[in-house]
């Protein structure tokens, strides 16, 4: 589902992850596909969503995810928190 994929993309702080893993001025977030230095990189084929947890939460809300227990984490059903393991 495109909406779910966009929500997950907006929920990930790519710049924060890149900086934490490889601190330095030349570090940039990776959005998938080929890295920008590759001769195969085509920016018209890459959609970059900024880190925006509130937008991610709104998109998940459109799909039926709600915070059922008031802990700030959206749930798909009234039950356990949703977790993604990568």
TORROKOL-212920 format. One record per residue: residue number from 1; x, z, y of N, C-alpha, C, O, CB in turn. Coordinates in nm, 2 decimals. Glycine has a CB too. Example, Ala and Ser with C-alpha at 12.3 -4.5 7.8 and 13.67 -1.06 7.14 Angstrom:
{resi:1 n_east:1.32 n_up:0.78 n_north:-0.57 ca_east:1.23 ca_up:0.78 ca_north:-0.45 c_east:1.32 c_up:0.78 c_north:-0.33 o_east:1.42 o_up:0.85 o_north:-0.33 cb_east:1.13 cb_up:0.90 cb_north:-0.45}
{resi:2 n_east:1.28 n_up:0.71 n_north:-0.22 ca_east:1.37 ca_up:0.71 ca_north:-0.11 c_east:1.29 c_up:0.79 c_north:0.00 o_east:1.34 o_up:0.80 o_north:0.11 cb_east:1.41 cb_up:0.57 cb_north:-0.06}
***
This chain:
{resi:1 n_east:0.08 n_up:0.00 n_north:-0.12 ca_east:0.00 ca_up:0.00 ca_north:0.00 c_east:0.09 c_up:0.00 c_north:0.12 o_east:0.18 o_up:0.09 o_north:0.14 cb_east:-0.10 cb_up:0.12 cb_north:0.00}
{resi:2 n_east:0.07 n_up:-0.10 n_north:0.21 ca_east:0.15 ca_up:-0.11 ca_north:0.33 c_east:0.14 c_up:0.01 c_north:0.42 o_east:0.25 o_up:0.05 o_north:0.48 cb_east:0.11 cb_up:-0.24 cb_north:0.41}
{resi:3 n_east:0.03 n_up:0.07 n_north:0.44 ca_east:0.01 ca_up:0.19 ca_north:0.52 c_east:0.09 c_up:0.30 c_north:0.47 o_east:0.15 o_up:0.37 o_north:0.55 cb_east:-0.14 cb_up:0.22 cb_north:0.54}
{resi:4 n_east:0.08 n_up:0.33 n_north:0.34 ca_east:0.16 ca_up:0.44 ca_north:0.28 c_east:0.31 c_up:0.41 c_north:0.29 o_east:0.38 o_up:0.51 o_north:0.33 cb_east:0.12 cb_up:0.45 cb_north:0.13}
{resi:5 n_east:0.35 n_up:0.29 n_north:0.27 ca_east:0.50 ca_up:0.26 ca_north:0.29 c_east:0.54 c_up:0.28 c_north:0.43 o_east:0.65 o_up:0.33 o_north:0.46 cb_east:0.52 cb_up:0.12 cb_north:0.24}
{resi:6 n_east:0.46 n_up:0.24 n_north:0.53 ca_east:0.49 ca_up:0.26 ca_north:0.67 c_east:0.50 c_up:0.41 c_north:0.70 o_east:0.59 o_up:0.46 o_north:0.77 cb_east:0.39 cb_up:0.19 cb_north:0.76}
{resi:7 n_east:0.40 n_up:0.49 n_north:0.65 ca_east:0.40 ca_up:0.63 ca_north:0.67 c_east:0.53 c_up:0.70 c_north:0.62 o_east:0.59 o_up:0.78 o_north:0.69 cb_east:0.28 cb_up:0.70 cb_north:0.61}
{resi:8 n_east:0.57 n_up:0.66 n_north:0.50 ca_east:0.70 ca_up:0.72 ca_north:0.44 c_east:0.82 c_up:0.68 c_north:0.53 o_east:0.91 o_up:0.75 o_north:0.55 cb_east:0.71 cb_up:0.67 cb_north:0.30}
{resi:9 n_east:0.82 n_up:0.55 n_north:0.57 ca_east:0.93 ca_up:0.50 ca_north:0.65 c_east:0.94 c_up:0.58 c_north:0.78 o_east:1.05 o_up:0.62 o_north:0.83 cb_east:0.91 cb_up:0.36 cb_north:0.68}
{resi:10 n_east:0.82 n_up:0.61 n_north:0.85 ca_east:0.82 ca_up:0.69 ca_north:0.97 c_east:0.85 c_up:0.83 c_north:0.95 o_east:0.90 o_up:0.90 o_north:1.04 cb_east:0.68 cb_up:0.67 cb_north:1.04}
{resi:11 n_east:0.84 n_up:0.88 n_north:0.83 ca_east:0.86 ca_up:1.02 ca_north:0.80 c_east:1.01 c_up:1.05 c_north:0.77 o_east:1.05 o_up:1.17 o_north:0.76 cb_east:0.78 cb_up:1.07 cb_north:0.68}
{resi:12 n_east:1.09 n_up:0.95 n_north:0.76 ca_east:1.23 ca_up:0.96 ca_north:0.72 c_east:1.32 c_up:0.95 c_north:0.85 o_east:1.31 o_up:0.85 o_north:0.92 cb_east:1.28 cb_up:0.86 cb_north:0.62}
{resi:13 n_east:1.40 n_up:1.05 n_north:0.88 ca_east:1.49 ca_up:1.04 ca_north:1.00 c_east:1.62 c_up:0.97 c_north:0.95 o_east:1.71 o_up:1.04 o_north:0.92 cb_east:1.52 cb_up:1.19 cb_north:1.05}
{resi:14 n_east:1.61 n_up:0.84 n_north:0.96 ca_east:1.73 ca_up:0.76 ca_north:0.91 c_east:1.85 c_up:0.79 c_north:0.99 o_east:1.96 o_up:0.80 o_north:0.94 cb_east:1.70 cb_up:0.61 cb_north:0.92}
{resi:15 n_east:1.84 n_up:0.80 n_north:1.13 ca_east:1.96 ca_up:0.83 ca_north:1.21 c_east:2.01 c_up:0.97 c_north:1.17 o_east:2.14 o_up:0.98 o_north:1.16 cb_east:1.92 cb_up:0.83 cb_north:1.36}
{resi:16 n_east:1.93 n_up:1.07 n_north:1.15 ca_east:1.98 ca_up:1.20 ca_north:1.11 c_east:2.05 c_up:1.20 c_north:0.98 o_east:2.15 o_up:1.26 o_north:0.96 cb_east:1.86 cb_up:1.29 cb_north:1.11}
{resi:17 n_east:1.99 n_up:1.12 n_north:0.88 ca_east:2.06 ca_up:1.11 ca_north:0.75 c_east:2.19 c_up:1.04 c_north:0.76 o_east:2.29 o_up:1.08 o_north:0.70 cb_east:1.97 cb_up:1.04 cb_north:0.65}
{resi:18 n_east:2.20 n_up:0.93 n_north:0.84 ca_east:2.32 ca_up:0.86 ca_north:0.85 c_east:2.43 c_up:0.94 c_north:0.92 o_east:2.54 o_up:0.94 o_north:0.88 cb_east:2.30 cb_up:0.73 cb_north:0.93}
{resi:19 n_east:2.39 n_up:1.01 n_north:1.02 ca_east:2.48 ca_up:1.10 ca_north:1.10 c_east:2.53 c_up:1.22 c_north:1.01 o_east:2.65 o_up:1.25 o_north:1.01 cb_east:2.42 cb_up:1.16 cb_north:1.22}
{resi:20 n_east:2.44 n_up:1.27 n_north:0.93 ca_east:2.48 ca_up:1.38 ca_north:0.84 c_east:2.57 c_up:1.34 c_north:0.73 o_east:2.67 o_up:1.41 o_north:0.69 cb_east:2.36 cb_up:1.45 cb_north:0.78}
{resi:21 n_east:2.55 n_up:1.22 n_north:0.68 ca_east:2.63 ca_up:1.17 ca_north:0.57 c_east:2.77 c_up:1.11 c_north:0.62 o_east:2.87 o_up:1.13 o_north:0.55 cb_east:2.56 cb_up:1.06 cb_north:0.49}
{resi:22 n_east:2.76 n_up:1.04 n_north:0.73 ca_east:2.88 ca_up:0.97 ca_north:0.78 c_east:2.89 c_up:0.99 c_north:0.93 o_east:2.86 o_up:0.90 o_north:1.00 cb_east:2.88 cb_up:0.82 cb_north:0.74}
{resi:23 n_east:2.94 n_up:1.11 n_north:0.97 ca_east:2.94 ca_up:1.13 ca_north:1.11 c_east:3.04 c_up:1.04 c_north:1.18 o_east:3.15 o_up:1.01 o_north:1.13 cb_east:2.98 cb_up:1.28 cb_north:1.14}
{resi:24 n_east:3.00 n_up:0.99 n_north:1.30 ca_east:3.09 ca_up:0.90 ca_north:1.37 c_east:3.01 c_up:0.80 c_north:1.46 o_east:2.89 o_up:0.78 o_north:1.43 cb_east:3.18 cb_up:0.82 cb_north:1.28}
{resi:25 n_east:3.08 n_up:0.74 n_north:1.56 ca_east:3.01 ca_up:0.66 ca_north:1.65 c_east:2.96 c_up:0.52 c_north:1.59 o_east:2.88 o_up:0.45 o_north:1.65 cb_east:3.10 cb_up:0.63 cb_north:1.77}
{resi:26 n_east:3.02 n_up:0.48 n_north:1.48 ca_east:2.98 ca_up:0.35 ca_north:1.42 c_east:2.87 c_up:0.36 c_north:1.32 o_east:2.84 o_up:0.26 o_north:1.25 cb_east:3.11 cb_up:0.29 cb_north:1.36}
{resi:27 n_east:2.82 n_up:0.48 n_north:1.29 ca_east:2.71 ca_up:0.50 ca_north:1.19 c_east:2.58 c_up:0.45 c_north:1.25 o_east:2.54 o_up:0.48 o_north:1.36 cb_east:2.71 cb_up:0.64 cb_north:1.15}
{resi:28 n_east:2.51 n_up:0.37 n_north:1.17 ca_east:2.38 ca_up:0.33 ca_north:1.21 c_east:2.28 c_up:0.35 c_north:1.09 o_east:2.32 o_up:0.35 o_north:0.98 cb_east:2.38 cb_up:0.18 cb_north:1.26}
{resi:29 n_east:2.15 n_up:0.37 n_north:1.12 ca_east:2.05 ca_up:0.38 ca_north:1.02 c_east:2.04 c_up:0.26 c_north:0.94 o_east:2.06 o_up:0.15 o_north:0.99 cb_east:1.92 cb_up:0.43 cb_north:1.07}
{resi:30 n_east:2.00 n_up:0.27 n_north:0.81 ca_east:1.98 ca_up:0.15 ca_north:0.72 c_east:1.83 c_up:0.14 c_north:0.69 o_east:1.77 o_up:0.24 o_north:0.65 cb_east:2.07 cb_up:0.17 cb_north:0.60}
{resi:31 n_east:1.78 n_up:0.02 n_north:0.71 ca_east:1.64 ca_up:0.00 ca_north:0.69 c_east:1.61 c_up:-0.08 c_north:0.56 o_east:1.49 o_up:-0.12 o_north:0.54 cb_east:1.58 cb_up:-0.07 cb_north:0.81}
{resi:32 n_east:1.71 n_up:-0.10 n_north:0.48 ca_east:1.69 ca_up:-0.18 ca_north:0.36 c_east:1.74 c_up:-0.32 c_north:0.37 o_east:1.77 o_up:-0.37 o_north:0.48 cb_east:1.54 cb_up:-0.18 cb_north:0.32}
{resi:33 n_east:1.75 n_up:-0.39 n_north:0.26 ca_east:1.80 ca_up:-0.52 ca_north:0.26 c_east:1.95 c_up:-0.53 c_north:0.29 o_east:2.02 o_up:-0.44 o_north:0.24 cb_east:1.73 cb_up:-0.61 cb_north:0.37}
{resi:34 n_east:1.99 n_up:-0.63 n_north:0.35 ca_east:2.14 ca_up:-0.64 ca_north:0.38 c_east:2.18 c_up:-0.56 c_north:0.50 o_east:2.10 o_up:-0.55 o_north:0.59 cb_east:2.18 cb_up:-0.79 cb_north:0.39}
{resi:35 n_east:2.30 n_up:-0.50 n_north:0.50 ca_east:2.34 ca_up:-0.44 ca_north:0.62 c_east:2.36 c_up:-0.54 c_north:0.74 o_east:2.38 o_up:-0.66 o_north:0.71 cb_east:2.48 cb_up:-0.36 cb_north:0.60}
{resi:36 n_east:2.36 n_up:-0.49 n_north:0.86 ca_east:2.36 ca_up:-0.58 ca_north:0.98 c_east:2.49 c_up:-0.66 c_north:0.99 o_east:2.49 o_up:-0.76 o_north:1.05 cb_east:2.34 cb_up:-0.50 cb_north:1.10}
{resi:37 n_east:2.60 n_up:-0.61 n_north:0.92 ca_east:2.73 ca_up:-0.68 ca_north:0.93 c_east:2.73 c_up:-0.80 c_north:0.83 o_east:2.83 o_up:-0.88 o_north:0.83 cb_east:2.84 cb_up:-0.59 cb_north:0.91}
{resi:38 n_east:2.64 n_up:-0.81 n_north:0.74 ca_east:2.64 ca_up:-0.91 ca_north:0.63 c_east:2.60 c_up:-1.05 c_north:0.69 o_east:2.52 o_up:-1.05 o_north:0.78 cb_east:2.54 cb_up:-0.87 cb_north:0.52}
{resi:39 n_east:2.67 n_up:-1.15 n_north:0.64 ca_east:2.63 ca_up:-1.29 ca_north:0.69 c_east:2.49 c_up:-1.32 c_north:0.64 o_east:2.43 o_up:-1.42 o_north:0.69 cb_east:2.73 cb_up:-1.39 cb_north:0.63}
{resi:40 n_east:2.43 n_up:-1.25 n_north:0.54 ca_east:2.30 ca_up:-1.27 ca_north:0.50 c_east:2.19 c_up:-1.20 c_north:0.57 o_east:2.07 o_up:-1.21 o_north:0.55 cb_east:2.29 cb_up:-1.24 cb_north:0.35}
{resi:41 n_east:2.23 n_up:-1.11 n_north:0.66 ca_east:2.14 ca_up:-1.03 ca_north:0.74 c_east:2.05 c_up:-1.11 c_north:0.83 o_east:2.11 o_up:-1.20 o_north:0.90 cb_east:2.21 cb_up:-0.92 cb_north:0.82}
{resi:42 n_east:1.92 n_up:-1.10 n_north:0.82 ca_east:1.83 ca_up:-1.17 ca_north:0.91 c_east:1.74 c_up:-1.07 c_north:0.97 o_east:1.65 o_up:-1.02 o_north:0.91 cb_east:1.75 cb_up:-1.28 cb_north:0.83}
{resi:43 n_east:1.76 n_up:-1.03 n_north:1.10 ca_east:1.68 ca_up:-0.93 ca_north:1.17 c_east:1.53 c_up:-0.96 c_north:1.17 o_east:1.45 o_up:-0.87 o_north:1.18 cb_east:1.73 cb_up:-0.91 cb_north:1.31}
{resi:44 n_east:1.49 n_up:-1.09 n_north:1.16 ca_east:1.35 ca_up:-1.12 ca_north:1.16 c_east:1.28 c_up:-1.08 c_north:1.03 o_east:1.16 o_up:-1.08 o_north:1.02 cb_east:1.33 cb_up:-1.27 cb_north:1.18}
{resi:45 n_east:1.36 n_up:-1.05 n_north:0.93 ca_east:1.30 ca_up:-1.00 ca_north:0.80 c_east:1.30 c_up:-0.85 c_north:0.78 o_east:1.25 o_up:-0.80 o_north:0.68 cb_east:1.38 cb_up:-1.07 cb_north:0.69}
{resi:46 n_east:1.34 n_up:-0.78 n_north:0.88 ca_east:1.35 ca_up:-0.63 ca_north:0.87 c_east:1.26 c_up:-0.57 c_north:0.97 o_east:1.27 o_up:-0.60 o_north:1.09 cb_east:1.50 cb_up:-0.59 cb_north:0.89}
{resi:47 n_east:1.17 n_up:-0.48 n_north:0.93 ca_east:1.09 ca_up:-0.41 ca_north:1.02 c_east:1.14 c_up:-0.27 c_north:1.03 o_east:1.16 o_up:-0.20 o_north:0.93 cb_east:0.94 cb_up:-0.41 cb_north:0.96}
{resi:48 n_east:1.17 n_up:-0.23 n_north:1.15 ca_east:1.23 ca_up:-0.09 ca_north:1.17 c_east:1.12 c_up:0.00 c_north:1.23 o_east:1.07 o_up:-0.03 o_north:1.34 cb_east:1.36 cb_up:-0.10 cb_north:1.26}
{resi:49 n_east:1.09 n_up:0.10 n_north:1.16 ca_east:1.00 ca_up:0.20 ca_north:1.21 c_east:1.08 c_up:0.32 c_north:1.26 o_east:1.16 o_up:0.38 o_north:1.18 cb_east:0.89 cb_up:0.24 cb_north:1.10}
{resi:50 n_east:1.05 n_up:0.37 n_north:1.38 ca_east:1.12 ca_up:0.48 ca_north:1.43 c_east:1.07 c_up:0.61 c_north:1.36 o_east:0.96 o_up:0.61 o_north:1.31 cb_east:1.10 cb_up:0.50 cb_north:1.58}
{resi:51 n_east:1.16 n_up:0.71 n_north:1.36 ca_east:1.13 ca_up:0.84 ca_north:1.30 c_east:1.01 c_up:0.90 c_north:1.39 o_east:1.03 o_up:0.93 o_north:1.51 cb_east:1.25 cb_up:0.94 cb_north:1.30}
{resi:52 n_east:0.90 n_up:0.92 n_north:1.33 ca_east:0.78 ca_up:0.97 ca_north:1.40 c_east:0.69 c_up:1.04 c_north:1.31 o_east:0.60 o_up:0.99 o_north:1.25 cb_east:0.71 cb_up:0.86 cb_north:1.47}
{resi:53 n_east:0.72 n_up:1.17 n_north:1.28 ca_east:0.64 ca_up:1.25 ca_north:1.18 c_east:0.49 c_up:1.26 c_north:1.21 o_east:0.41 o_up:1.26 o_north:1.12 cb_east:0.69 cb_up:1.39 cb_north:1.17}
{resi:54 n_east:0.46 n_up:1.26 n_north:1.34 ca_east:0.31 ca_up:1.26 ca_north:1.38 c_east:0.24 c_up:1.13 c_north:1.35 o_east:0.13 o_up:1.13 o_north:1.30 cb_east:0.30 cb_up:1.30 cb_north:1.53}
{resi:55 n_east:0.31 n_up:1.02 n_north:1.37 ca_east:0.25 ca_up:0.89 ca_north:1.33 c_east:0.24 c_up:0.88 c_north:1.18 o_east:0.14 o_up:0.83 o_north:1.13 cb_east:0.34 cb_up:0.78 cb_north:1.39}
{resi:56 n_east:0.34 n_up:0.93 n_north:1.11 ca_east:0.33 ca_up:0.93 ca_north:0.96 c_east:0.22 c_up:1.02 c_north:0.91 o_east:0.14 o_up:0.97 o_north:0.82 cb_east:0.47 cb_up:0.99 cb_north:0.90}
{resi:57 n_east:0.20 n_up:1.13 n_north:0.97 ca_east:0.08 ca_up:1.22 ca_north:0.94 c_east:-0.05 c_up:1.15 c_north:0.96 o_east:-0.14 o_up:1.16 o_north:0.88 cb_east:0.09 cb_up:1.35 cb_north:1.01}
{resi:58 n_east:-0.06 n_up:1.08 n_north:1.08 ca_east:-0.18 ca_up:1.01 ca_north:1.11 c_east:-0.21 c_up:0.89 c_north:1.01 o_east:-0.32 o_up:0.87 o_north:0.97 cb_east:-0.17 cb_up:0.95 cb_north:1.25}
{resi:59 n_east:-0.11 n_up:0.82 n_north:0.97 ca_east:-0.12 ca_up:0.71 ca_north:0.88 c_east:-0.17 c_up:0.77 c_north:0.74 o_east:-0.25 o_up:0.71 o_north:0.67 cb_east:0.01 cb_up:0.63 cb_north:0.86}
{resi:60 n_east:-0.11 n_up:0.88 n_north:0.70 ca_east:-0.14 ca_up:0.94 ca_north:0.57 c_east:-0.29 c_up:0.99 c_north:0.58 o_east:-0.36 o_up:0.99 o_north:0.48 cb_east:-0.05 cb_up:1.06 cb_north:0.54}
{resi:61 n_east:-0.33 n_up:1.04 n_north:0.70 ca_east:-0.47 ca_up:1.08 ca_north:0.72 c_east:-0.57 c_up:0.97 c_north:0.70 o_east:-0.67 o_up:0.99 o_north:0.64 cb_east:-0.49 cb_up:1.14 cb_north:0.86}
{resi:62 n_east:-0.53 n_up:0.85 n_north:0.74 ca_east:-0.61 ca_up:0.73 ca_north:0.72 c_east:-0.63 c_up:0.70 c_north:0.57 o_east:-0.73 o_up:0.65 o_north:0.53 cb_east:-0.55 cb_up:0.61 cb_north:0.78}
{resi:63 n_east:-0.54 n_up:0.75 n_north:0.49 ca_east:-0.54 ca_up:0.73 ca_north:0.34 c_east:-0.60 c_up:0.84 c_north:0.27 o_east:-0.61 o_up:0.84 o_north:0.14 cb_east:-0.40 cb_up:0.70 cb_north:0.29}
{resi:64 n_east:-0.65 n_up:0.94 n_north:0.34 ca_east:-0.72 ca_up:1.06 ca_north:0.28 c_east:-0.63 c_up:1.18 c_north:0.25 o_east:-0.68 o_up:1.28 o_north:0.19 cb_east:-0.77 cb_up:1.01 cb_north:0.15}
{resi:65 n_east:-0.51 n_up:1.18 n_north:0.30 ca_east:-0.42 ca_up:1.30 ca_north:0.29 c_east:-0.46 c_up:1.39 c_north:0.40 o_east:-0.46 o_up:1.35 o_north:0.52 cb_east:-0.27 cb_up:1.26 cb_north:0.30}
{resi:66 n_east:-0.48 n_up:1.52 n_north:0.37 ca_east:-0.51 ca_up:1.62 ca_north:0.47 c_east:-0.43 c_up:1.75 c_north:0.44 o_east:-0.39 o_up:1.77 o_north:0.32 cb_east:-0.66 cb_up:1.65 cb_north:0.48}
{resi:67 n_east:-0.42 n_up:1.83 n_north:0.53 ca_east:-0.35 ca_up:1.96 ca_north:0.51 c_east:-0.46 c_up:2.06 c_north:0.46 o_east:-0.53 o_up:2.12 o_north:0.54 cb_east:-0.28 cb_up:2.02 cb_north:0.64}
{resi:68 n_east:-0.48 n_up:2.07 n_north:0.33 ca_east:-0.59 ca_up:2.15 ca_north:0.28 c_east:-0.57 c_up:2.30 c_north:0.28 o_east:-0.66 o_up:2.38 o_north:0.26 cb_east:-0.62 cb_up:2.10 cb_north:0.14}
{resi:69 n_east:-0.44 n_up:2.34 n_north:0.29 ca_east:-0.41 ca_up:2.48 ca_north:0.28 c_east:-0.35 c_up:2.54 c_north:0.41 o_east:-0.31 o_up:2.65 o_north:0.41 cb_east:-0.32 cb_up:2.51 cb_north:0.16}
{resi:70 n_east:-0.34 n_up:2.46 n_north:0.51 ca_east:-0.29 ca_up:2.51 ca_north:0.64 c_east:-0.14 c_up:2.53 c_north:0.65 o_east:-0.10 o_up:2.60 o_north:0.75 cb_east:-0.36 cb_up:2.63 cb_north:0.67}
{resi:71 n_east:-0.06 n_up:2.48 n_north:0.56 ca_east:0.08 ca_up:2.51 ca_north:0.57 c_east:0.16 c_up:2.40 c_north:0.64 o_east:0.28 o_up:2.40 o_north:0.65 cb_east:0.14 cb_up:2.52 cb_north:0.43}
{resi:72 n_east:0.09 n_up:2.30 n_north:0.70 ca_east:0.15 ca_up:2.19 ca_north:0.77 c_east:0.20 c_up:2.07 c_north:0.69 o_east:0.25 o_up:1.98 o_north:0.74 cb_east:0.27 cb_up:2.25 cb_north:0.84}
{resi:73 n_east:0.18 n_up:2.08 n_north:0.56 ca_east:0.21 ca_up:1.97 ca_north:0.47 c_east:0.08 c_up:1.91 c_north:0.42 o_east:-0.01 o_up:1.98 o_north:0.37 cb_east:0.30 cb_up:2.02 cb_north:0.35}
{resi:74 n_east:0.07 n_up:1.78 n_north:0.43 ca_east:-0.05 ca_up:1.71 ca_north:0.39 c_east:-0.06 c_up:1.70 c_north:0.23 o_east:0.04 o_up:1.69 o_north:0.16 cb_east:-0.06 cb_up:1.57 cb_north:0.44}
{resi:75 n_east:-0.18 n_up:1.71 n_north:0.19 ca_east:-0.21 ca_up:1.71 ca_north:0.04 c_east:-0.30 c_up:1.59 c_north:0.02 o_east:-0.39 o_up:1.56 o_north:0.10 cb_east:-0.27 cb_up:1.84 cb_north:-0.01}
{resi:76 n_east:-0.29 n_up:1.53 n_north:-0.10 ca_east:-0.39 ca_up:1.42 ca_north:-0.13 c_east:-0.52 c_up:1.48 c_north:-0.18 o_east:-0.63 o_up:1.43 o_north:-0.16 cb_east:-0.33 cb_up:1.33 cb_north:-0.24}
{resi:77 n_east:-0.51 n_up:1.59 n_north:-0.25 ca_east:-0.63 ca_up:1.66 ca_north:-0.30 c_east:-0.61 c_up:1.81 c_north:-0.27 o_east:-0.50 o_up:1.85 o_north:-0.23 cb_east:-0.65 cb_up:1.64 cb_north:-0.45}
{resi:78 n_east:-0.71 n_up:1.89 n_north:-0.28 ca_east:-0.70 ca_up:2.03 ca_north:-0.26 c_east:-0.61 c_up:2.09 c_north:-0.37 o_east:-0.67 o_up:2.11 o_north:-0.48 cb_east:-0.84 cb_up:2.10 cb_north:-0.25}
{resi:79 n_east:-0.49 n_up:2.10 n_north:-0.35 ca_east:-0.40 ca_up:2.15 ca_north:-0.46 c_east:-0.26 c_up:2.17 c_north:-0.41 o_east:-0.24 o_up:2.21 o_north:-0.30 cb_east:-0.41 cb_up:2.06 cb_north:-0.58}
{resi:80 n_east:-0.17 n_up:2.13 n_north:-0.49 ca_east:-0.03 ca_up:2.15 ca_north:-0.46 c_east:0.02 c_up:2.05 c_north:-0.35 o_east:-0.04 o_up:1.94 o_north:-0.33 cb_east:0.06 cb_up:2.13 cb_north:-0.59}
{resi:81 n_east:0.13 n_up:2.09 n_north:-0.28 ca_east:0.18 ca_up:2.00 ca_north:-0.18 c_east:0.24 c_up:1.87 c_north:-0.25 o_east:0.29 o_up:1.88 o_north:-0.36 cb_east:0.30 cb_up:2.07 cb_north:-0.10}
{resi:82 n_east:0.23 n_up:1.76 n_north:-0.18 ca_east:0.29 ca_up:1.64 ca_north:-0.23 c_east:0.44 c_up:1.64 c_north:-0.20 o_east:0.48 o_up:1.67 o_north:-0.09 cb_east:0.22 cb_up:1.51 cb_north:-0.17}
{resi:83 n_east:0.52 n_up:1.60 n_north:-0.30 ca_east:0.66 ca_up:1.59 ca_north:-0.29 c_east:0.71 c_up:1.46 c_north:-0.34 o_east:0.66 o_up:1.41 o_north:-0.44 cb_east:0.73 cb_up:1.71 cb_north:-0.36}
{resi:84 n_east:0.80 n_up:1.40 n_north:-0.27 ca_east:0.87 ca_up:1.28 ca_north:-0.32 c_east:1.01 c_up:1.31 c_north:-0.36 o_east:1.08 o_up:1.37 o_north:-0.29 cb_east:0.86 cb_up:1.17 cb_north:-0.22}
{resi:85 n_east:1.05 n_up:1.27 n_north:-0.48 ca_east:1.18 ca_up:1.28 ca_north:-0.52 c_east:1.25 c_up:1.15 c_north:-0.53 o_east:1.20 o_up:1.05 o_north:-0.59 cb_east:1.19 cb_up:1.35 cb_north:-0.66}
{resi:86 n_east:1.36 n_up:1.13 n_north:-0.46 ca_east:1.43 ca_up:1.00 ca_north:-0.45 c_east:1.56 c_up:1.01 c_north:-0.53 o_east:1.63 o_up:0.91 o_north:-0.53 cb_east:1.45 cb_up:0.96 cb_north:-0.30}
***
